[in-house]
Amino acid sequence: MRRALYRQLLTGIGLLTVLGFVAPQAFAGQDCECLGNGKRIKEGKIVCLQIGSSTRYLARCERNLNNTSWKKLSDGCPVAQISPWSGAAPPPG
């Protein structure tokens, strides 16, 4: 009987030890971030990445196999332009 109790105790300690190492890894990355353009970007956010001096593309920060990575969404980045007529009266004629 003493031997069975000892075996159960060792099994319990072993199981708790394994769970202690596995649990933090399973829950790691709740606040995942990607690094892009010299800034930390939260998972799920979309940014225009500047690669080198001329390459730009739209990308989203995603998790892939418990690591963050960039997923390319499209070449180039959207650009906002203001019309010379915005906010003014329409041209005559």
Secondary structure, DSSP 8 states (H G I E B T S, - for coil): -HHHHHHHHHHHHHHHHHHHHHHHHHT--TT-EEEETTEEEETT-EEEEEETTTEEEEEEEEEETTEEEEEEEEEB-------TTTTS-----
